[in-house]
Amino acid sequence: MKKPVESDTRLLDDGRNAFALAAHILFASFGEGGVVFNLDTRESHRLNPTAARVVGLLTGRRTVGNIIDLLSRENRMNADEVKTDVEKFLKDILDRGWIDGR
């Protein structure tokens, strides 16, 4: 079983890195949110709509900066506010081992 490790927050520093879900993580989106299932731990986690949107954007092709820009436009929010929230969420799921940085 793969254990989460403390993330290297430098992956988030410049916004140019792209992330994708780790191979052992399954994601499903539905109406008002989504769910993540960890195949290694057999744990599931329900996601609110915003978290589900972010996870859905983690294709390995979009950079953190792209995701922040997209979400700020979609939600008509200041990019700095979105950046803070997105980076906090990404750090959390990076620490959990849900995503891999590229």
N, C-alpha and C positions, 0 to 999 in steps of 0.2 A: 504494500500500500504506500502510495506517495504521500509524504507528510508535507504540509505547508511549511514554507520557510519564510523568514523575515525578508521582505522584499527589498530590492535595491531601488530606492526612490529616484535614483538618477535616471531610471528608465522614463520617468514622467517629467523630468526637468525641462526639456526643451520643446516638448509637444510634437516632436517629429517621429517618435516611435509609434509603431502600429502593434496592436495586440489582437490575439485570437483566443478563443476558448481552448483550453487544454483538451487533449484527446479523451480524457476520462470524465469530461463534463458534458452533459446533455442539457439543452435549453429548449423550452417550448413557450411560445407567446400566446396569450389568449386575452380576450376582451379587455379587462382592466389589470393587466400586469403579465406575469409569467412565472415560470418555475424553472429552477436549476436542479439537476440531479447529478450527484457525484457518484460515479460508478465504483470508485475505490472505497469510499466510506459508506455508501448506500444511504447517504443523507440527501434530503431534498430541502430546498429553500424557496419560499414564495417571494416573488419580487413585486414591488409596487410598479406602477406604469412607467415612471421615469427610469428606474433601475432596469426594467425589462427593455426599454428603448435603448439604453446604453449597451447592454449585453447584446442586443440584436445588431448593433452597429460594429461589434468587435469581430470583423471578418478577416483581420490580418492585412487588409488593404487600406483602411482608413487610419490616418494618424490620429493621435490624441487631439492635436490642434484642429483637424478636420471635424472630429466629433463635437468638440466644443463649439466651433463655428456653426455647425448644423443645428445643434440643440439651441443655441442662443437665438438663431433666426426663427426656428420653429416655435419657440416659446416667447419670442419677443422680449428677451431678457438681456441684461448686460453680460457681455462675454466674460468679464472678470468674475462675476458671481457664478456663472456656469462652470468656469474653469476650476474654481475652488471646490465646488460640489463634485464635479466629474473626477478630479484628481484624488479627492478623498475616497470616493467609491472605488476607483481603480486600484488605489493602494490597498484597500481592504480586500478586494477579490484577488489581487496579486499575492497578498500575504496568505490567503486561503488556498492558493495553488490552483485557482480556477482559470487563470489566463497565462499565456506565454507572450513575452515581449519579443519584438523583432526589430 
